[in-house]
Each structure stands twice: as structure tokens, then as C-alpha cells.
């Protein structure tokens, strides 16, 4: 439950302009073919969807150990960096097991 609280608070903080993409992530934003700003230059709140096995397991009443998120308008790395920024800005670094984000280029 804390995980979902942090995710929602991160999206809210980003939408409100309280945390920003890193300069590196801002460069990647153009690579998505869209921007996280609407035509009137106001920041859009990313849309998140819970997907995959977590949904199936919850529907079946099973315990789950991970969650898959689909994020609109941001890459997974950009969103992970926003979560790290949010946790640091709210002095919740203790919730981070690592400050590194791993990227898997493709499934083996």
C-alpha cells in the first residue's frame, strides 16, 4: 500500500511542478514523439495503469511480489527517476533500497 501511495504522490508532485525531470530525462522526452506538456504549455499529469501479474493475482486473491506499471507520456526510466526525486524531496530516502535504476534492454 505504501508503494501505491508513493506512486500517486509522485504523479501529483510532478503534475504540480514540485519535482522535475532531470535534464537528461528532459532530452529523452522528445524521443517519445510527444511531450508532457499540453498545447497551452501546462504540465499534464501522467496516466498510470497497473498491469500484468499483479492484477491477475489480486483478482485471484493471491499474494503478489511485484507490480507492473504502464506510464503514458514518460519512459519507465523517467518515471523511476521521478520517484527517486520525490522520495529525496520528501526525506523518504529510507524507502529506497538503491538509488540506482536498472534497465533491461530485452528479455533474455
C-alpha positions, -999 to +999 in steps of 0.1 A: +000+000+000+029+024+007+042+017-028+009+029-044+008+059-021+043+069-032+034+064-069+003+086-066+021+113-046+049+113-072+025+118-101+007+146-081+040+163-073+052+161-109+018+174-122+020+203-098+056+212-108+070+203-074+095+178-089+110+179-124+126+156-149+163+156-149+180+174-178+189+140-193+153+128-190+140+161-205+162+154-236+146+119-238+111+134-236+113+145-272+122+109-282+087+098-272+072+116-301+051+137-277+056+160-248+044+160-212+030+195-218-003+202-234-007+228-262-012+256-237+022+247-221+007+235-188+021+203-174+000+172-179-003+146-151+009+113-165-016+084-166-005+053-149-021+018-152-014-012-131-009-042-154+003-078-156+005-104-129-004-080-100-039-075-114-043-113-121-031-122-086-053-097-069-083-109-088-075-145-078-068-135-042-032-144-044-002-127-028+019-108-053+055-097-050+058-071-078+038-046-097+040-037-134+031-002-144+022+013-178+030+050-179+017+074-206+040+103-218+071+091-199+095+063-202+099+038-173+133+052-165+120+088-165+092+077-141+116+058-119+138+089-117+108+110-107+100+085-079+136+089-066+134+127-068+101+126-049+115+104-022+145+126-018+124+158-018+102+144+010+130+129+031+118+094+025+151+080+012+148+052+037+122+036+014+148+032-013+167+000-014+190+015-040+194+049-057+203+031-090+178+023-117+185-008-138+174-011-174+169-044-191+173-038-228+154-070-237+142-102-221+169-130-223 
